[in-house]
């Protein structure tokens, strides 16, 4: 049951249309990019997983994974731009930003190898080798333990995706050791990412799951469908939908007891 109640947090795979233009500066291109990223994330922040699309209104912000102040080429670099809520983008991600200034040598290599031009840019939608090498240099810096979205991050030792899972009974995010085997350094990297975005902080932790399991219990096992305010609730709802009503009540009763003790 413990493994069953650990929800794997998926990576984000963005589907860009060939006939659409995406960008950060021009209004139409910016809206196209927001739309593509929102579809990929299900309308959730790519860092804290809270809903940023409400009633067909987009409240998310475009967020540069590797900060755009490192290079002019990053401003319009589509694979380097994700979708985040205002807290994650304007507060948590920016902590220590000045210290995360990429070394001149790594930047020079990126500028030289990248085929993008600032004035006449290519419509790149896949991370090129130059960008991946820049990302690797970025992750070697102190304070840069961030699973950059939507590119994600790969462990240097294991070469596995650095991924999260949500332990429902503990109400905590943790490294996804059910799917992957991480080195001590990689495990610490993911934990630092969790700390940065306050994913387990009681002040910011989602209460939506507690509300959802109570609805399931009170309704005798019905699994309600609505625009869930957090990705965790959606993942959990999708998982228990395969169970019988009786099984859902049993599972949710156990969870609700654990949540009640936690809060």
C-alpha angles and dihedrals in degrees: 000000000000092000091043089057094053106095117209111227106222127224119246118252111190120207109210119192118231093219094053128079119222130195149134104240108042114071098228094045090047092053091047090053093048090051093051093047093046091053090050094049096039089242094303133123108264091223110039097017096228117141116269097172112071126173090347090304117123114224096165124110129222107248128195110225094204101036113259093225088075094069138359087228090066094060093078097023101129100197088052094058124086138169122259141164118252093258095053094042102039101031120018100034091048095057106116092002094141090056091052093073108142116235117261093242095056091045092050091053091049092049091049099044098039112093093204120111122209095220098035105024129185119241094245116175098167124068108255124216091259091056092047091052090049089050090052090052090047093053092054091065121096111259094021096105092131127134094226116218139259091001094055122203135267127213115250093217105033096029085218124134111268100236141169134224129193118231103212097194093050093037088226140125114230140166110288099249092155091073103024142036112225134192118239090258092051092047089053091047091058092045090053089051089053091050094047094057094039090235093158097033109122089222093060104023114120118257092188094095092058090053092048097051090048090054090051092050095045092048094052096251103322112148107219120215120211139121097298113216093220134039090229091064091049093050091048093047091050090050099051094041088085091059128085120258090254092051091048092054091049093049094045093046090056091047094047091053090051092047092048090054091046096052 
